[in-house]
Amino acid sequence: MPELPEVEVVRSGLAPALTGAVISGVEVLDRRSLKRHDPTIGDFERLLTGARVAAAVRRGKFLWLPLDGERAIVGHLGMSGQMLLRTPEHPGDDRHARVRLHVEHPEHGELRVDFVDQRIFGSLAVDRMLPTSDGQIAGFSASVTGEWARSIPSQVAHIARDPLDPAFSESAFAARLARRDTGIKRVLLDQGVVSGIGNIYADETLWAVRLHPEQPASSLSLRRVNELLAAVRDVLGRALVEGGTSFDAQYVNVNGASGYFAHSLNAYGQTGEPCARCGTPIVREPFMNRSSHLCPKCQRRR
């Protein structure tokens, strides 16, 4: 599933092409991709046609496009969702295309955004905007001006801030960890504690700070919590520079290009490979319905 770096790469690609653009037409090719749209607030196509996009914003793995008024298009990529920028002349024969937005940008002219989703776990929805609970900027975007900046879609309001968010509270993060007796990896994956971190970047972060995934979160000292947070930010930042982690053609940016962070992984997917620190083979252990990848020597449970 795309994590923070992959979604941020998509957001940063959409922002210059859609900010200030007017949606001139909407094609819903598969209504299953509207499963999170609440029809009681209006018809998806009618709500969007003629609306102007104010920005492209992200919190954790959620992406939204604020519209004029008190609504936004909320996108979740799920397992295989893509938002691809196209020219109007681009062939429309992609069998996995689910929704198409035709837009008119004041500088770039006519463009098309194709929401492509092979497995149909992702979605688009028009959602109501709510004031942020802390009064801070709602999420990460290139612009923080406009009434939309301190509003968040109702479907995203329960998601915690991510470590790259300027309004992320380090003290609140430490306090949440101190109250959790469960394993640290489980806490890192809890989007109500901290958002944007999935299996890949949790494994990479825990390898970086030599923590076992099952080490109780409450057992970490404040110093270790700060080291953990610094490692999370470093791993996410390096992944962003390399365009995210792409293992197949499903993880691409808005132009269809893959990321290269997979070549920099130290733990995730490295089963049997020597640890870059000590040479011990990386092992794979069952974790929930997934797996954890770790060095059994460097990451012993204390």
N, C-alpha and C positions, 0 to 999 in steps of 0.2 A: 504494500500500500504506500502511495506517495506520502512522504513526511514533510516537515517544515521546509527543508531546502528545495525539494521538488516543487512544492506549491508556490514558494517565493519566486522561483525562476519563472513560473507561469505568470504570476502576478506582475512581476517587473516587465515581462514581455507584453502583457495586455495593456498596461497603464498608458504608454504613449500613444497607442493606437485607438484606445477607447475613451480616454478622458476628454470630455467635451463633445463626444460623438452623439448623434441622434439615431435611435433605432428606427429604421425605416420599414422593416419587415421581419416577421418571425415565422419560421417553419418548424412545426413539431412533427418529426418523422416517426417517433416512437414515444407514446405517452407514458411508458413505464419510467422514463427518465424524469418525469414530473411527479414522482411518487411523494416527494416532500412538499409539493406545492399545495397550499390550502385553498381550494376553490371558493371558499366562502368570502375571501377577500377580493375575488374577481377572476375573470378568465385570464389565463397566462398570456396568451397572444395579445389580447386587448390592453392589458395593463402595460405591456412593454412597447407596443407600437406607438411611436411618436415621443417616447420618453428620452431624456438626455442623461447620459452617463456622467457622473461627477468625478469619479475616481475609481481606482482598483485597490482594494484593501484586503489585508490578510491578518488573521489571528490563528496561530497554530497551523492546522491543516485545512482550515476553512477560508474560503475566498468569497468576497462579495463586491458587487458593483453598485454603489449608492446611486439612486436616481433622484431626479427632481421630486420634491415632495418628501414623504416619510416612508419610502419603500426602498428596497434594494433587491438585486438579483443575487441569490446565494448559490454558490457552486460548491459541491463536494465531489472530489474526483474518485472516491471509492477505491476500488482495486485497479481499475484500468482506464479511468476517465482522462480525457485530453481536451484541452481547449486550444484549437488551432486557428491561427490567423490565415485567411485566404483572400485572394483577389476575387472579384466577381466572376472572372473568366475561369477560375479553377474548376476542374471537373467535379460534378456533384454525385459521383457514383460510388462513394465510400459506403459500403454496406453497414458499417458500424456507426455511421453518423446518426445521432438521435435528435438533435435540435440544431437549427441554424438561425443565427442572428445576422441580419443585414443592417449595416450601419453607414451613416454619412458623417465623415469627420471633416471639420472645417479646413484642415491642412492636408490630410492624406486622401481625401475623397472617399470613394465607395470602398468598403471592406466587408468581409464576411467572417464571422466567428463560428466555427463548427465545433459543437460539443460531440466528441466521438467517445464511445464507451463500449468496448467489446463485451464485458460481462454484465453491464447494466447494474452495477452496485452504486455508481455515482448518481448525481442528480443535479437539476437546476430547479429553483423555486423563486417566486416573488414573495418577499417576506416584509412584515412590518418592522420598522426601526424603533428601538427603545433607547432611552438615555443610559449611558454606562453607569454602573453602580458606584464607581469611585469618582465620576466626573472627569476622568482622564480621556485622552485620545483612545478611540476604540481599538485600533489595530495599526499594523505597519503599512504605510503608504508613502508615496513620494510627496504628497501634499497634505497639510494638516489644516487647511483653510476651508471654511464652509460649515453650514449647520450640521452636515452629516458627520463631521469628524468625531464628535463625542456621542454618537449614536451607534448602536450595534443591532444587527438583525436578531429577532427573538430566538431563532434557531441556534444562534451562536452565543447568546448571553450567558449560558451556563459553562462555557469553555474558559478555563483559566488562561491567563496571559502566558506567552511563551518567553523563553530566556533572552530573546533578541528584542523584545518589546521594550521601548524606552521607559514605560510605566511599570515594568516588572518589579515586584517587591522582593528583594533578597531576604529580608527579615521574615516576611510572611512565608516564603518558601521554606526557610529553616524551621519555622514554627510548625509547619505542616508535617515535615519529616520527623520532627521530634515526637509527634503524636501517633506515628505509624509504626507498629511492630512487625509489619509484613516486610518481605524482602524489598531491597532498594529498587530492583528492576521493576517490580510490580508497581511501585509508587511512581517511578519515572514515566510509566506508560499510562498512568491515570490522568486523563485530560482535565479532570477537575482540580488537580494539584498543579500541574504544569503541562502546557500544551505543545504540540508539534513534534514530540519525541516518540518515535516508533521503535520497532525491534532492531533495525539496523543501527541507529544512532545511540540507542541505549547500550547495546553490546560494545560499540566503539568507545563510548564514554567510560563505561565501567572498566574496560581493559586499560584505558589511559590512566585511571587513578587506582588501578590494582584492587578493585572491589569485586567480591563475589556477588552474583545476582541475588542470592538469597540472604545476604547480610542484612539484618534488620535495620530499617531506616532509622529507627529511634536510637540505635547504638552509635550513630555517627556523631563525632564531636563537631562543634561549630567550625573548626579548622578544616575538617574533612568535608563538611557540607560546602564550604567555600571553594575547596579544591574541586569538588564534583561539579559545581556550577560553572567554574572557570573552564573545566574540561568540556562540558556540554556546549558552551559558547564557542570554544575553539573548534570542536568537531563540526558543529553546524556551520560555522563561518568558513572553514576549509571546504566543506561540501558545497556551499554556495558558490565559492570561487570556481569550482570545477563543474558547476551546472547540475549538481545533484548526483544521485546514484542511479544508473541505468543498467539493469541486467538483461532487458529485452526491449523490443520496439514499443512497449506500452508506456515507458517512462521517457517522455520527450518534452521539449519546451514548445512555445507557441509556433515555432517554425519547423517543428518535427525533428530537431537535433537532440541527440542523447547527451547525458551527463557522463563525467569521467571519474567520479569519486570512487567507483568500484575498484579502480586500480590502486587506491590508497588505503583500502580497508586492512586493519590489523587483526580483527577478530571475526566479524560477521562473515559467514561463508568461507572461512579459512580452515575448515576442519582438516586435521592432519598436517597442515603446514606448520613450520617452526615459528614459535613466538618471536617477534622482532626484537624482544628484549633479552630472553633467556634461552631461546632455541627449543624449548619444550613444545611438543606438538599441541596445537589448538584442538580442543575437544568440543563436541556438540552435546548438549544435555537437554532433555525434554523440559519445556517451560510452558505451562498453560496449554494452549492448542498449537504452540509454536515451538521454537528451540532457542536456547541460549548458546552463544559461542564464547569460549573463554580459555585462558591459559590456566591449567590446574596448579601450576607452581606460583605464578605471579598473583593469582586472584584467589587465594585461599580464604575460606570463611573464618573470620576471627571470633 
